Amino acid sequence: MEKAEERLREEFNSWAETGRGEGLERGHIDVMLQILDMMPISPTDRVLDLGCGTGWATRLLAARVPKGEAIGIDISDSMIARALAAANNPLHARFEVTHARKLPFPDKYFRHAISIESLYYYPDMLAALKEVARVLEVGGQFYAMVNLYEENEASHHWVEKLSVPVHLLSAADYRMHFEAAGFGNVRDLRMHDRRRLSEFQDSSGFSTTEQAEKGLAAGSLVIIGTKLPE
């Protein structure tokens, strides 16, 4: 497990050093904003961004919790260095380098959590999900978005293009993992990027217009789970 995590850290350090971390914001911000509008966030909440990269989504979360706290975590120290160096970090946003299978936070510390396009990278996804459930308050929700999933056939070629192993799961598989980790009221939905096809293709990672059209039609898979009483 540690070897797999080290490989993942090195890969995303490479992404950070070549500027790919900043590109993730452009590729995912429209769906992220739609998810934010769904989340029942209050100004005083503590919120967690799992796999935060350069911290763009953490900063968006922080804007919704002006009297709370937004924390972004990532396995890549280079990504976190870029997040910390951003000029627009609010005082109530912070970032930490850590893997997801053992989060450095107390039980029930956060009200809500989010993960944007990172869950399928985790070597032990179930352990990560159990940790998210542990650090959430009862009634808190976890929103996970992925574009690489079984029903989105246009994304399948990414598995061979990526330099690290990933999980290619169906919506039903994700629901099963959430339930096994202790989440209840688990559901999934599709969210569609609202940009024009040409703009979407330019930032989405799809190689051809046909792939981009199919990926845009499939949409992002969003899985939502609620922390149940023990």
N, C-alpha and C positions, 0 to 999 in steps of 0.2 A: 504493500500500500504506500509506504513512504517513497519507494522508487517511482511509482506512478505519479505521486504528487510532485516530486522533484522534477520529473519530466514535464509536467503541466506548468510548473513555475517557470522553468527555463523557456518553454514555448511562449508563454505570455509575456515574459520579460523581453523576448525577441520582438513580439508584436509592439510592445511599448516603445522600444528603442527605434523602431522603424515607422512610428507614427500611426500604426493601425488602431491603437486605442481610441484616438480622437475620431476616427472614421466610424466607430461603432455608434457614437451619438447620432450622427447624421443618418445612419441606417435604421435606427430603432426609435428615434424620438417621437415620431407621430403615434405609434402604438403605445409607447410609454405614457404619453399625455392622455390617451384614452383610458388606460388602466388607472392612472391617477384620479381621473374624474369618477371612476367607479368606486374607489377605495373610501371607506367610511372614516377618513382621517380627521382628527380633532387637533386644534392648534397646540395642545399640550402633550401630544403623543410622543413616545419614543418609537422610531421606525428603523428597520434594518434593511440595508441593500446588500444582498448576497451576490458576490462576484461583481464588485462595483467598477472594476477597471479604473479609468481615469476620474471617476467620481461624478460624472455628469448627471446620472439619475439620482445619486445621493443629494446633490444640490437641488434638484427639482423637488425631492421629498422634503428637504429642509425648508423650502419656501412654503410648504403646506403646514409645517409645524413650528411657527415662529417662537412659541413658548415651550417647545419640547426639544427633541434631539434627533438628529439623523446620523446614523453610523453606517459607513460603507466598509466592507471587508473584501479582501482579495488575496489569493495565494501568491500573486506576483508582486514582489517588492518594488519592481520598476514601475508597475502600474500605480501602486500606492504613492510612490515618490512623485509621479506626475499629478496625482490627485491632490497631494499636499501642496504642490507648487502652484496650483491654480490661483489666479488673482481674485476670483470671485467666490471664494469659500466663505460662507457665513460662520460666525463664531460658534453656532450650535450644530455644526457639522464636523464630524471627525472620521478618520480613516485608520484602519488597522490591517496589518499583514497577518493572515492566519488561514489555515485550511478550514473547510466547512464541517469536517466530521467531529471536531471538538471546538466549539465556539467559546471564546474567553469572556462569557457574560453569565450573570446569575440566572437562575430560573425565573421565568415570568418577567423578564426585564423589559421586553418590547411589547407595544400594542399591536403593531402590524409589521409584516416583512414582505419584501419583493425580491424577485430574481429575474433579470432581463437577459435572456439568451446565454445562460451559463450552466443551467442544471445538468444538461446532458454530458458535460465535461467531467463531472465529479466521479472519480473511481468508485467510491462507495456512496451512491446516491441515497440509499435508504438511511445510512448513518447521518448524512447531512440533513435529510428531512426530519429525522428524529430530533436532531439538535435544534432545528428551527422550531419544532413543536415545543421543545423544552424551554426555550427562551421567550416564548410568546405567553402573554396573559391568556387566561381562559376567555374565550370569545374573540380573541385576536385572529386575524386572517393572514394567510400567506398567498400571495399572487405570484405565480411563476409563468413566464412567457418563454416559449421556444419556437423557432422557425424550422429546426431540423426535427421532423417527426414522421412517423410511418405514413400517415395519410397525405403528406405533402411530398409527392413523388419527385417534384422538381428539385427538392433539396437533397435527395439521396446521394448525389455525386459528391457532396461535400465530405462524406465519410472518407473517401479515398484521397481527397485533396488535403485534408487536415493532417498535421504531423503528429497528432496524439490520438489515442483511442477515444471513441465517443459512444454513447448509447443512442441507438435508433429505436425509439419506442413509439407505441401507438397512444392515442388519447386514453384508451382503456387501461393500458399499462401504467400510465402516469397516475390515473385515479387509484389504481390498485396500490401503487407505492405510497401515495399520500395516506390512504386508509391504513396501510400497514404501519406507517409512522405515527399513527394516532390522531390524524385529522378526521374531522367529521364534516357532514354536509358538503362533500367534495363534488365539484362540478367542473366542467370545462366548456369553453366557448371559443369561437374564432373571432379575431379582431383583424380588420383589413386596413392596411395602410391607405391613407386618403390622398396620397400624392399622385401625380401623373405617372404613367408607366415609365417614361424616359428618365424621370428623376428617381423613381423607385429603383430601376435597374442599375443606375449609376452608383447607388450606394448599398445595394442589397447582397452582392456576392454571387448573383446569378450570371452565368457566362453568356447566355444568349437571350434574345428578346422572347423567344418561345418559353424558355425556362422562367423568365421574369413574369410573363403573363400567367403561367400556371401557378407560380409562387404567390403572386398577388391575389389570384382567385382563391387559392387555398387559405390564405391568411395566416396569421400567427396563432398558435395554440396557446391558450391561457388556461391554466389549471388553478382553481381556487379551493383552499381548504380552511376550515375553522378549527381553532384549538378547543377541544372539548374538556369538560371537567374530568378530573382523574377519578 
